């Protein structure tokens, strides 16, 4: 059984007239009748009732038509999906992100993206900046949401926003009224921060901030994601220095966010990707995510 046999059967079943079906198929009637006969012989059933006045489907023919129609519909759907994959509006978009970004923005853009590209699959990977850079360079990620600096000549980097660093302390801690009191408090407090092997640049930034405030931090606990750090702070195991944007994301935690006014420092959140990647969905994501963050 070949695809042409099914197409011939489908056309005759729709027209219920061999001459009209042959004309529609741009063949003569005898070859068409022969092909239908071969199909019936292969199936071992009669698909049509024929006489000089009319052509009708048998019960077996009606069932077979429904199956053939479904197969051809699936074929057309597959063609459309293949075209969309070729155009970059289907397939998969692989997105890397760091744990310390406000993830509701990402969720919002993914909802909009699903409306725009209903066939697109998005895969999310929570990985640190250095790991993202390598994955983007090697092509295992399409786009990354990460923190500057992105030291790679292979990647295009677009700034999203600057995020001020703030001190995070347990909600039950003493009230701190000024920056000198804050510095004195931090000098005697244990710190919780990212593991220096996991996020070396981030870890170094903490040390730099503390040194500018006149002391070296006593890092007693390390973690590989911001949620764990905040939970440890909430439990009273220490303090940390984190981006202010996390305040909204983790508003339910019993911690206080205190601005560092004496030495204003911030971190830059960026998008990184290969400029040679012309995937339509990637281009849409870059444009709309940047707009969402700005607005």
Secondary structure as a PSIPRED ss2 file (coil, helix, strand):
# PSIPRED VFORMAT (PSIPRED V4.0)

   1 X C   1.000  0.000  0.000
   2 X C   1.000  0.000  0.000
   3 X H   0.000  1.000  0.000
   4 X H   0.000  1.000  0.000
   5 X H   0.000  1.000  0.000
   6 X H   0.000  1.000  0.000
   7 X H   0.000  1.000  0.000
   8 X H   0.000  1.000  0.000
   9 X H   0.000  1.000  0.000
  10 X H   0.000  1.000  0.000
  11 X H   0.000  1.000  0.000
  12 X H   0.000  1.000  0.000
  13 X H   0.000  1.000  0.000
  14 X H   0.000  1.000  0.000
  15 X H   0.000  1.000  0.000
  16 X C   1.000  0.000  0.000
  17 X C   1.000  0.000  0.000
  18 X H   0.000  1.000  0.000
  19 X H   0.000  1.000  0.000
  20 X H   0.000  1.000  0.000
  21 X H   0.000  1.000  0.000
  22 X H   0.000  1.000  0.000
  23 X H   0.000  1.000  0.000
  24 X H   0.000  1.000  0.000
  25 X H   0.000  1.000  0.000
  26 X C   1.000  0.000  0.000
  27 X C   1.000  0.000  0.000
  28 X C   1.000  0.000  0.000
  29 X H   0.000  1.000  0.000
  30 X H   0.000  1.000  0.000
  31 X H   0.000  1.000  0.000
  32 X H   0.000  1.000  0.000
  33 X H   0.000  1.000  0.000
  34 X H   0.000  1.000  0.000
  35 X H   0.000  1.000  0.000
  36 X H   0.000  1.000  0.000
  37 X H   0.000  1.000  0.000
  38 X H   0.000  1.000  0.000
  39 X H   0.000  1.000  0.000
  40 X H   0.000  1.000  0.000
  41 X H   0.000  1.000  0.000
  42 X H   0.000  1.000  0.000
  43 X H   0.000  1.000  0.000
  44 X C   1.000  0.000  0.000
  45 X C   1.000  0.000  0.000
  46 X C   1.000  0.000  0.000
  47 X C   1.000  0.000  0.000
  48 X E   0.000  0.000  1.000
  49 X E   0.000  0.000  1.000
  50 X E   0.000  0.000  1.000
  51 X C   1.000  0.000  0.000
  52 X C   1.000  0.000  0.000
  53 X C   1.000  0.000  0.000
  54 X C   1.000  0.000  0.000
  55 X E   0.000  0.000  1.000
  56 X E   0.000  0.000  1.000
  57 X E   0.000  0.000  1.000
  58 X C   1.000  0.000  0.000
  59 X H   0.000  1.000  0.000
  60 X H   0.000  1.000  0.000
  61 X H   0.000  1.000  0.000
  62 X H   0.000  1.000  0.000
  63 X H   0.000  1.000  0.000
  64 X H   0.000  1.000  0.000
  65 X H   0.000  1.000  0.000
  66 X H   0.000  1.000  0.000
  67 X H   0.000  1.000  0.000
  68 X H   0.000  1.000  0.000
  69 X H   0.000  1.000  0.000
  70 X H   0.000  1.000  0.000
  71 X H   0.000  1.000  0.000
  72 X H   0.000  1.000  0.000
  73 X H   0.000  1.000  0.000
  74 X H   0.000  1.000  0.000
  75 X H   0.000  1.000  0.000
  76 X H   0.000  1.000  0.000
  77 X H   0.000  1.000  0.000
  78 X H   0.000  1.000  0.000
  79 X H   0.000  1.000  0.000
  80 X H   0.000  1.000  0.000
  81 X H   0.000  1.000  0.000
  82 X H   0.000  1.000  0.000
  83 X H   0.000  1.000  0.000
  84 X H   0.000  1.000  0.000
  85 X H   0.000  1.000  0.000
  86 X H   0.000  1.000  0.000
  87 X H   0.000  1.000  0.000
  88 X C   1.000  0.000  0.000
  89 X C   1.000  0.000  0.000
  90 X C   1.000  0.000  0.000
  91 X E   0.000  0.000  1.000
  92 X E   0.000  0.000  1.000
  93 X E   0.000  0.000  1.000
  94 X E   0.000  0.000  1.000
  95 X E   0.000  0.000  1.000
  96 X E   0.000  0.000  1.000
  97 X E   0.000  0.000  1.000
  98 X C   1.000  0.000  0.000
  99 X C   1.000  0.000  0.000
 100 X C   1.000  0.000  0.000
 101 X C   1.000  0.000  0.000
 102 X C   1.000  0.000  0.000
 103 X H   0.000  1.000  0.000
 104 X H   0.000  1.000  0.000
 105 X H   0.000  1.000  0.000
 106 X H   0.000  1.000  0.000
 107 X H   0.000  1.000  0.000
 108 X H   0.000  1.000  0.000
 109 X H   0.000  1.000  0.000
 110 X H   0.000  1.000  0.000
 111 X H   0.000  1.000  0.000
 112 X H   0.000  1.000  0.000
 113 X H   0.000  1.000  0.000
 114 X H   0.000  1.000  0.000
 115 X H   0.000  1.000  0.000
 116 X H   0.000  1.000  0.000
 117 X C   1.000  0.000  0.000
 118 X C   1.000  0.000  0.000
 119 X C   1.000  0.000  0.000
 120 X E   0.000  0.000  1.000
 121 X E   0.000  0.000  1.000
 122 X E   0.000  0.000  1.000
 123 X E   0.000  0.000  1.000
 124 X E   0.000  0.000  1.000
 125 X E   0.000  0.000  1.000
 126 X E   0.000  0.000  1.000
 127 X C   1.000  0.000  0.000
 128 X C   1.000  0.000  0.000
 129 X H   0.000  1.000  0.000
 130 X H   0.000  1.000  0.000
 131 X H   0.000  1.000  0.000
 132 X H   0.000  1.000  0.000
 133 X H   0.000  1.000  0.000
 134 X H   0.000  1.000  0.000
 135 X H   0.000  1.000  0.000
 136 X H   0.000  1.000  0.000
 137 X H   0.000  1.000  0.000
 138 X H   0.000  1.000  0.000
 139 X C   1.000  0.000  0.000
 140 X C   1.000  0.000  0.000
 141 X C   1.000  0.000  0.000
 142 X C   1.000  0.000  0.000
 143 X E   0.000  0.000  1.000
 144 X E   0.000  0.000  1.000
 145 X E   0.000  0.000  1.000
 146 X E   0.000  0.000  1.000
 147 X E   0.000  0.000  1.000
 148 X C   1.000  0.000  0.000
 149 X C   1.000  0.000  0.000
 150 X C   1.000  0.000  0.000
 151 X C   1.000  0.000  0.000
 152 X C   1.000  0.000  0.000
 153 X C   1.000  0.000  0.000
 154 X C   1.000  0.000  0.000
 155 X C   1.000  0.000  0.000
 156 X E   0.000  0.000  1.000
 157 X E   0.000  0.000  1.000
 158 X E   0.000  0.000  1.000
 159 X E   0.000  0.000  1.000
 160 X E   0.000  0.000  1.000
 161 X E   0.000  0.000  1.000
 162 X E   0.000  0.000  1.000
 163 X E   0.000  0.000  1.000
 164 X E   0.000  0.000  1.000
 165 X E   0.000  0.000  1.000
 166 X E   0.000  0.000  1.000
 167 X E   0.000  0.000  1.000
 168 X E   0.000  0.000  1.000
 169 X E   0.000  0.000  1.000
 170 X E   0.000  0.000  1.000
 171 X C   1.000  0.000  0.000
 172 X C   1.000  0.000  0.000
 173 X C   1.000  0.000  0.000
 174 X C   1.000  0.000  0.000
 175 X C   1.000  0.000  0.000
 176 X C   1.000  0.000  0.000
 177 X C   1.000  0.000  0.000
 178 X C   1.000  0.000  0.000
 179 X H   0.000  1.000  0.000
 180 X H   0.000  1.000  0.000
 181 X H   0.000  1.000  0.000
 182 X H   0.000  1.000  0.000
 183 X H   0.000  1.000  0.000
 184 X H   0.000  1.000  0.000
 185 X H   0.000  1.000  0.000
 186 X H   0.000  1.000  0.000
 187 X H   0.000  1.000  0.000
 188 X C   1.000  0.000  0.000
 189 X C   1.000  0.000  0.000
 190 X E   0.000  0.000  1.000
 191 X E   0.000  0.000  1.000
 192 X E   0.000  0.000  1.000
 193 X E   0.000  0.000  1.000
 194 X E   0.000  0.000  1.000
 195 X C   1.000  0.000  0.000
 196 X C   1.000  0.000  0.000
 197 X C   1.000  0.000  0.000
 198 X C   1.000  0.000  0.000
 199 X C   1.000  0.000  0.000
 200 X H   0.000  1.000  0.000
 201 X H   0.000  1.000  0.000
 202 X H   0.000  1.000  0.000
 203 X H   0.000  1.000  0.000
 204 X H   0.000  1.000  0.000
 205 X H   0.000  1.000  0.000
 206 X H   0.000  1.000  0.000
 207 X H   0.000  1.000  0.000
 208 X H   0.000  1.000  0.000
 209 X H   0.000  1.000  0.000
 210 X H   0.000  1.000  0.000
 211 X H   0.000  1.000  0.000
 212 X H   0.000  1.000  0.000
 213 X C   1.000  0.000  0.000
 214 X C   1.000  0.000  0.000
 215 X C   1.000  0.000  0.000
 216 X C   1.000  0.000  0.000
 217 X C   1.000  0.000  0.000
 218 X E   0.000  0.000  1.000
 219 X E   0.000  0.000  1.000
 220 X E   0.000  0.000  1.000
 221 X E   0.000  0.000  1.000
 222 X E   0.000  0.000  1.000
 223 X E   0.000  0.000  1.000
 224 X C   1.000  0.000  0.000
 225 X C   1.000  0.000  0.000
 226 X H   0.000  1.000  0.000
 227 X H   0.000  1.000  0.000
 228 X H   0.000  1.000  0.000
 229 X H   0.000  1.000  0.000
 230 X H   0.000  1.000  0.000
 231 X H   0.000  1.000  0.000
 232 X H   0.000  1.000  0.000
 233 X H   0.000  1.000  0.000
 234 X H   0.000  1.000  0.000
 235 X C   1.000  0.000  0.000
 236 X C   1.000  0.000  0.000
 237 X C   1.000  0.000  0.000
 238 X C   1.000  0.000  0.000
 239 X E   0.000  0.000  1.000
 240 X E   0.000  0.000  1.000
 241 X E   0.000  0.000  1.000
 242 X E   0.000  0.000  1.000
 243 X E   0.000  0.000  1.000
 244 X C   1.000  0.000  0.000
 245 X C   1.000  0.000  0.000
 246 X H   0.000  1.000  0.000
 247 X H   0.000  1.000  0.000
 248 X H   0.000  1.000  0.000
 249 X H   0.000  1.000  0.000
 250 X C   1.000  0.000  0.000
 251 X C   1.000  0.000  0.000
 252 X C   1.000  0.000  0.000
 253 X C   1.000  0.000  0.000
 254 X C   1.000  0.000  0.000
 255 X E   0.000  0.000  1.000
 256 X E   0.000  0.000  1.000
 257 X E   0.000  0.000  1.000
 258 X E   0.000  0.000  1.000
 259 X E   0.000  0.000  1.000
 260 X C   1.000  0.000  0.000
 261 X C   1.000  0.000  0.000
 262 X C   1.000  0.000  0.000
 263 X C   1.000  0.000  0.000
 264 X C   1.000  0.000  0.000
 265 X C   1.000  0.000  0.000
 266 X E   0.000  0.000  1.000
 267 X E   0.000  0.000  1.000
 268 X E   0.000  0.000  1.000
 269 X E   0.000  0.000  1.000
 270 X E   0.000  0.000  1.000
 271 X E   0.000  0.000  1.000
 272 X E   0.000  0.000  1.000
 273 X E   0.000  0.000  1.000
 274 X C   1.000  0.000  0.000
 275 X C   1.000  0.000  0.000
 276 X C   1.000  0.000  0.000
 277 X C   1.000  0.000  0.000
 278 X C   1.000  0.000  0.000
 279 X C   1.000  0.000  0.000
 280 X H   0.000  1.000  0.000
 281 X H   0.000  1.000  0.000
 282 X H   0.000  1.000  0.000
 283 X H   0.000  1.000  0.000
 284 X H   0.000  1.000  0.000
 285 X H   0.000  1.000  0.000
 286 X H   0.000  1.000  0.000
 287 X H   0.000  1.000  0.000
 288 X H   0.000  1.000  0.000
 289 X H   0.000  1.000  0.000
 290 X H   0.000  1.000  0.000
 291 X H   0.000  1.000  0.000
 292 X H   0.000  1.000  0.000
 293 X H   0.000  1.000  0.000
 294 X H   0.000  1.000  0.000
 295 X C   1.000  0.000  0.000
